[in-house]
Amino acid sequence: LKTGLLKWKPDYDSAATEYGKAAVAFKNAKQFDQAREACLREAEAHENNKALNQIVHFFFLYRAYEQAGMMLKEMQRLPEAVQLIEKASMMYLENGTPDTAAIALERAGKLIENVSPEKAVQLYQQAASVFENEERLRQALEMLGKASRLLVRGRRLDEAALSLQKEKSIYKEIENYPTCYKKTIAQVLVHLHRNDYVAAERCVRESYSIPGFNGSEDCAALEQLLEGYDQQDQDQVSEVCNSPLFKYMDNDYAKLGLTLVVPGGGIKKKSPNAAQDKARGPAAVGSHADEEEDEYSGGLC
């Protein structure tokens, strides 16, 4: 990088190569802070190297930032690692390689998921937007799915409901109808955990427009679930939520089903006559039934 009488310009290309070698040596020696510094110096040299082909230039630049991020990961400085990978992904977006940018955002999300789920959700949603803009809908759905599950796990249910609706819309767009049914189940569970029965019912009603939903086992199970919830029948709700249809969903949604409690303590509503009959005993039940038959023996009129 030094200049002199016979060398007027720094040799950024050679400097980047040497910094790269230094980074590898520091990494092998477990001196991760020095390795990170060498990677950042390598990135700086690549940024200043205007002689490189543009595509090659950004490949080396991103790799240097990524390696610096990996060194920070080794040092358990994950937020800083994610920051560097995000920076690299933005560079890729600005320079016309969105696919690589989305992959970088996904990698950063995985890195931070266990430490900061909120940040991971943001990264997955950004990656989903990039993939969606590139019309790579299956990859976008994969990112949205990860975001939705993290939102449910973090009990951010209002945001989870919106994320699931977005997923469902794209699955409908690509005509993957069976998965739309599963997303409807997840939506209903989220709405019921939000204590919003009206939204859950509306969700099922709107799904009738999805081909094949009406008459499917998913639809029948949801109608039974809503009926039990509305009638405060915990037994019916638990029976539906313990069925294979619900239990074999993604873990985060299956847990929503297993922990769903109806309002009012889950006591099934019973008629006053039934309570009196229980107090009187079997004989009283029989006589009460006979009385009802006699009352209408001449017809309703």
TAQUI-V723945 format. One record per residue. N is the residue number from 1. RES is the residue in three letters. PHI is phi in degrees with one decimal (NA if undefined). PSI is psi in radians with two decimals (NA if undefined). NEAR is the number of other C-alpha atoms within 10 Angstrom. Layout:
N | RES | PHI | PSI | NEAR
N | RES | PHI | PSI | NEAR
This chain:
1 | LEU | NA | -0.32 | 12
2 | LYS | -70.6 | 2.58 | 10
3 | THR | -117.4 | 2.82 | 10
4 | GLY | -159.7 | -2.82 | 8
5 | LEU | -64.1 | -0.68 | 5
6 | LEU | -99.1 | -0.03 | 6
7 | LYS | -137.2 | 1.73 | 10
8 | TRP | -84.2 | -0.45 | 9
9 | LYS | -119.1 | 2.47 | 10
10 | PRO | -65.3 | 2.56 | 15
11 | ASP | -93.9 | 1.47 | 15
12 | TYR | -65.6 | -0.58 | 21
13 | ASP | -62.5 | -0.87 | 17
14 | SER | -65.9 | -0.67 | 15
15 | ALA | -61.5 | -0.76 | 19
16 | ALA | -61.2 | -0.73 | 27
17 | THR | -61.7 | -0.78 | 14
18 | GLU | -67.7 | -0.70 | 15
19 | TYR | -63.0 | -0.64 | 21
20 | GLY | -62.6 | -0.76 | 21
21 | LYS | -64.0 | -0.71 | 16
22 | ALA | -63.2 | -0.70 | 18
23 | ALA | -60.9 | -0.75 | 28
24 | VAL | -63.8 | -0.74 | 19
25 | ALA | -64.5 | -0.77 | 16
26 | PHE | -63.2 | -0.71 | 18
27 | LYS | -61.7 | -0.79 | 18
28 | ASN | -63.5 | -0.49 | 11
29 | ALA | -88.6 | 0.09 | 11
30 | LYS | 63.8 | 0.38 | 14
31 | GLN | -97.0 | 1.35 | 16
32 | PHE | -70.7 | -0.54 | 22
33 | ASP | -66.8 | -0.76 | 17
34 | GLN | -66.4 | -0.63 | 18
35 | ALA | -63.0 | -0.74 | 27
36 | ARG | -60.5 | -0.77 | 25
37 | GLU | -61.9 | -0.72 | 17
38 | ALA | -64.6 | -0.68 | 26
39 | CYS | -63.1 | -0.74 | 28
40 | LEU | -66.5 | -0.64 | 24
41 | ARG | -65.8 | -0.66 | 21
42 | GLU | -62.5 | -0.77 | 29
43 | ALA | -61.6 | -0.74 | 26
44 | GLU | -62.3 | -0.71 | 17
45 | ALA | -64.6 | -0.72 | 22
46 | HIS | -64.1 | -0.67 | 26
47 | GLU | -62.8 | -0.62 | 16
48 | ASN | -84.1 | -0.18 | 15
49 | ASN | -86.2 | 1.61 | 19
50 | LYS | -80.1 | -0.21 | 12
51 | ALA | -76.8 | -0.35 | 10
52 | LEU | -70.3 | 2.61 | 15
53 | ASN | -56.8 | 2.44 | 10
54 | GLN | -56.9 | -0.79 | 11
55 | ILE | -65.2 | -0.81 | 12
56 | VAL | -62.8 | -0.72 | 11
57 | HIS | -54.9 | -0.87 | 17
58 | PHE | -74.5 | -0.48 | 20
59 | PHE | -63.1 | -0.86 | 15
60 | PHE | -65.5 | -0.67 | 17
61 | LEU | -63.6 | -0.85 | 23
62 | TYR | -61.7 | -0.76 | 24
63 | ARG | -60.1 | -0.67 | 16
64 | ALA | -65.3 | -0.78 | 28
65 | TYR | -65.1 | -0.69 | 26
66 | GLU | -61.9 | -0.77 | 26
67 | GLN | -63.2 | -0.67 | 23
68 | ALA | -62.6 | -0.70 | 28
69 | GLY | -61.7 | -0.70 | 27
70 | MET | -66.4 | -0.60 | 22
71 | MET | -65.3 | -0.71 | 25
72 | LEU | -64.4 | -0.60 | 21
73 | LYS | -62.4 | -0.78 | 18
74 | GLU | -60.5 | -0.51 | 15
75 | MET | -89.4 | 0.10 | 15
76 | GLN | 61.3 | 0.50 | 11
77 | ARG | -104.2 | 1.16 | 13
78 | LEU | -66.0 | -0.76 | 20
79 | PRO | -55.5 | -0.70 | 17
80 | GLU | -68.1 | -0.64 | 14
81 | ALA | -61.7 | -0.80 | 24
82 | VAL | -63.0 | -0.66 | 27
83 | GLN | -59.9 | -0.74 | 14
84 | LEU | -67.5 | -0.74 | 22
85 | ILE | -66.4 | -0.65 | 27
86 | GLU | -60.7 | -0.75 | 24
87 | LYS | -59.7 | -0.77 | 16
88 | ALA | -63.7 | -0.71 | 25
89 | SER | -65.1 | -0.65 | 27
90 | MET | -64.5 | -0.64 | 17
91 | MET | -62.3 | -0.73 | 17
92 | TYR | -64.0 | -0.70 | 21
93 | LEU | -62.1 | -0.78 | 15
94 | GLU | -66.5 | -0.41 | 11
95 | ASN | -110.6 | 0.40 | 13
96 | GLY | 78.6 | 0.43 | 11
97 | THR | -126.0 | 1.20 | 15
98 | PRO | -64.6 | -0.57 | 20
99 | ASP | -59.8 | -0.79 | 17
100 | THR | -65.7 | -0.62 | 19
101 | ALA | -62.3 | -0.77 | 27
102 | ALA | -64.6 | -0.70 | 28
103 | ILE | -63.9 | -0.68 | 17
104 | ALA | -65.0 | -0.72 | 24
105 | LEU | -64.3 | -0.69 | 29
106 | GLU | -63.5 | -0.75 | 24
107 | ARG | -61.8 | -0.72 | 18
108 | ALA | -65.0 | -0.67 | 26
109 | GLY | -61.1 | -0.78 | 29
110 | LYS | -61.9 | -0.66 | 18
111 | LEU | -64.5 | -0.68 | 18
112 | ILE | -100.1 | -0.08 | 20
113 | GLU | -53.9 | -0.77 | 16
114 | ASN | -81.4 | -0.30 | 10
115 | VAL | -95.4 | -0.79 | 12
116 | SER | -139.0 | 1.47 | 13
117 | PRO | -57.8 | -0.57 | 18
118 | GLU | -61.5 | -0.77 | 17
119 | LYS | -67.3 | -0.68 | 16
120 | ALA | -61.5 | -0.73 | 26
121 | VAL | -57.8 | -0.81 | 24
122 | GLN | -59.5 | -0.76 | 14
123 | LEU | -66.5 | -0.74 | 26
124 | TYR | -64.5 | -0.69 | 28
125 | GLN | -67.2 | -0.65 | 25
126 | GLN | -64.0 | -0.77 | 20
127 | ALA | -61.4 | -0.72 | 29
128 | ALA | -61.2 | -0.73 | 27
129 | SER | -63.0 | -0.72 | 19
130 | VAL | -63.8 | -0.83 | 23
131 | PHE | -62.3 | -0.70 | 23
132 | GLU | -65.2 | -0.71 | 16
133 | ASN | -62.8 | -0.51 | 12
134 | GLU | -89.1 | 0.10 | 12
135 | GLU | 60.9 | 0.54 | 11
136 | ARG | -101.3 | 1.34 | 14
137 | LEU | -69.9 | -0.58 | 20
138 | ARG | -66.0 | -0.72 | 15
139 | GLN | -67.3 | -0.66 | 17
140 | ALA | -61.9 | -0.71 | 24
141 | LEU | -64.6 | -0.66 | 21
142 | GLU | -61.3 | -0.74 | 15
143 | MET | -68.5 | -0.73 | 25
144 | LEU | -63.7 | -0.67 | 23
145 | GLY | -60.9 | -0.74 | 20
146 | LYS | -63.9 | -0.72 | 19
147 | ALA | -64.7 | -0.77 | 26
148 | SER | -61.0 | -0.77 | 28
149 | ARG | -65.3 | -0.69 | 19
150 | LEU | -66.4 | -0.65 | 19
151 | LEU | -65.0 | -0.71 | 22
152 | VAL | -65.4 | -0.76 | 20
153 | ARG | -61.6 | -0.61 | 17
154 | GLY | -89.4 | 0.14 | 13
155 | ARG | 59.5 | 0.51 | 14
156 | ARG | -93.0 | 1.24 | 15
157 | LEU | -73.3 | -0.56 | 19
158 | ASP | -62.3 | -0.78 | 13
159 | GLU | -69.1 | -0.63 | 14
160 | ALA | -62.2 | -0.70 | 23
161 | ALA | -61.1 | -0.73 | 21
162 | LEU | -67.8 | -0.71 | 13
163 | SER | -64.5 | -0.73 | 20
164 | LEU | -65.1 | -0.65 | 21
165 | GLN | -63.3 | -0.68 | 19
166 | LYS | -63.3 | -0.80 | 17
167 | GLU | -56.8 | -0.85 | 22
168 | LYS | -60.5 | -0.69 | 22
169 | SER | -63.0 | -0.72 | 13
170 | ILE | -71.4 | -0.70 | 17
171 | TYR | -61.2 | -0.64 | 20
172 | LYS | -66.9 | -0.68 | 17
173 | GLU | -62.4 | -0.68 | 11
174 | ILE | -90.9 | 0.14 | 10
175 | GLU | 63.9 | 0.59 | 13
176 | ASN | -94.9 | 1.35 | 12
177 | TYR | -69.4 | -0.72 | 17
178 | PRO | -56.8 | -0.64 | 16
179 | THR | -70.7 | -0.53 | 14
180 | CYS | -58.6 | -0.70 | 23
181 | TYR | -61.2 | -0.76 | 26
182 | LYS | -65.3 | -0.67 | 17
183 | LYS | -67.2 | -0.55 | 22
184 | THR | -65.5 | -0.73 | 23
185 | ILE | -59.5 | -0.81 | 24
186 | ALA | -61.3 | -0.73 | 25
187 | GLN | -60.0 | -0.82 | 25
188 | VAL | -60.8 | -0.76 | 24
189 | LEU | -62.0 | -0.72 | 29
190 | VAL | -63.4 | -0.80 | 26
191 | HIS | -62.9 | -0.69 | 21
192 | LEU | -68.5 | -0.62 | 22
193 | HIS | -69.3 | -0.37 | 19
194 | ARG | -84.9 | 0.02 | 16
195 | ASN | 60.6 | 0.60 | 14
196 | ASP | -116.4 | 1.42 | 13
197 | TYR | -64.2 | -0.64 | 17
198 | VAL | -61.6 | -0.79 | 10
199 | ALA | -64.2 | -0.68 | 17
200 | ALA | -64.1 | -0.76 | 22
201 | GLU | -66.4 | -0.73 | 18
202 | ARG | -62.6 | -0.66 | 11
203 | CYS | -59.8 | -0.78 | 17
204 | VAL | -66.9 | -0.76 | 21
205 | ARG | -61.2 | -0.74 | 13
206 | GLU | -66.6 | -0.48 | 10
207 | SER | -74.2 | -0.22 | 18
208 | TYR | -60.7 | -0.38 | 14
209 | SER | -77.3 | -0.23 | 10
210 | ILE | -78.2 | 2.18 | 14
211 | PRO | -53.1 | 2.23 | 15
212 | GLY | 87.3 | -0.17 | 13
213 | PHE | -67.6 | -0.86 | 19
214 | ASN | -66.3 | 2.08 | 16
215 | GLY | 101.9 | -0.15 | 10
216 | SER | -80.6 | 2.84 | 12
217 | GLU | -66.2 | -0.49 | 12
218 | ASP | -64.2 | -0.79 | 18
219 | CYS | -63.4 | -0.80 | 21
220 | ALA | -61.3 | -0.73 | 12
221 | ALA | -65.7 | -0.70 | 19
222 | LEU | -68.1 | -0.68 | 21
223 | GLU | -63.5 | -0.69 | 16
224 | GLN | -66.2 | -0.70 | 16
225 | LEU | -62.9 | -0.82 | 22
226 | LEU | -65.5 | -0.65 | 22
227 | GLU | -63.0 | -0.81 | 15
228 | GLY | -62.9 | -0.71 | 21
229 | TYR | -65.2 | -0.76 | 23
230 | ASP | -65.5 | -0.63 | 14
231 | GLN | -86.9 | 0.07 | 18
232 | GLN | 56.2 | 0.71 | 20
233 | ASP | -102.8 | 1.63 | 22
234 | GLN | -63.4 | -0.60 | 22
235 | ASP | -61.6 | -0.77 | 15
236 | GLN | -67.3 | -0.73 | 19
237 | VAL | -62.6 | -0.79 | 26
238 | SER | -64.5 | -0.65 | 19
239 | GLU | -62.4 | -0.77 | 14
240 | VAL | -65.8 | -0.79 | 22
241 | CYS | -70.5 | -0.34 | 23
242 | ASN | -94.2 | 0.03 | 15
243 | SER | -73.0 | 2.71 | 12
244 | PRO | -55.3 | -0.58 | 10
245 | LEU | -57.3 | -0.64 | 15
246 | PHE | -92.9 | -0.69 | 23
247 | LYS | -67.0 | -0.50 | 17
248 | TYR | -98.7 | 0.34 | 11
249 | MET | -77.1 | 3.11 | 16
250 | ASP | -54.1 | 2.52 | 12
251 | ASN | -50.5 | -0.74 | 13
252 | ASP | -63.5 | -0.63 | 16
253 | TYR | -79.7 | -0.64 | 22
254 | ALA | -60.6 | -0.67 | 19
255 | LYS | -65.5 | -0.61 | 17
256 | LEU | -60.1 | -0.72 | 20
257 | GLY | -66.6 | -0.77 | 26
258 | LEU | -69.4 | -0.39 | 16
259 | THR | -105.0 | 0.16 | 12
260 | LEU | -74.8 | 2.15 | 17
261 | VAL | -119.9 | 2.28 | 19
262 | VAL | -77.3 | 2.68 | 21
263 | PRO | -68.5 | 2.78 | 15
264 | GLY | 81.0 | 0.29 | 11
265 | GLY | 80.6 | 0.09 | 10
266 | GLY | 68.7 | 0.49 | 17
267 | ILE | -92.4 | 2.14 | 13
268 | LYS | -67.3 | 2.35 | 14
269 | LYS | -69.3 | 2.36 | 9
270 | LYS | -130.0 | 2.59 | 8
271 | SER | -72.0 | 2.63 | 7
272 | PRO | -57.0 | -0.66 | 8
273 | ASN | -60.9 | -0.68 | 11
274 | ALA | -64.7 | -0.67 | 11
275 | ALA | -66.8 | -0.70 | 10
276 | GLN | -66.0 | -0.72 | 12
277 | ASP | -59.8 | -0.68 | 17
278 | LYS | -64.3 | -0.65 | 12
279 | ALA | -69.4 | -0.62 | 11
280 | ARG | -76.4 | -0.56 | 11
281 | GLY | 107.3 | 3.08 | 10
282 | PRO | -58.6 | -0.68 | 11
283 | ALA | -63.8 | -0.71 | 10
284 | ALA | -65.8 | -0.62 | 14
285 | VAL | -61.2 | -0.77 | 17
286 | GLY | -62.9 | -0.79 | 11
287 | SER | -66.5 | -0.63 | 12
288 | HIS | -64.5 | -0.72 | 14
289 | ALA | -62.9 | -0.71 | 11
290 | ASP | -62.6 | -0.71 | 11
291 | GLU | -61.0 | -0.72 | 12
292 | GLU | -64.2 | -0.69 | 10
293 | GLU | -63.7 | -0.75 | 11
294 | ASP | -64.5 | -0.64 | 11
295 | GLU | -61.5 | -0.63 | 10
296 | TYR | -105.7 | 0.29 | 10
297 | SER | -65.6 | -0.50 | 9
298 | GLY | -90.0 | 0.09 | 8
299 | GLY | 100.5 | 2.80 | 7
300 | LEU | -66.1 | -0.63 | 6
301 | CYS | -69.8 | NA | 4
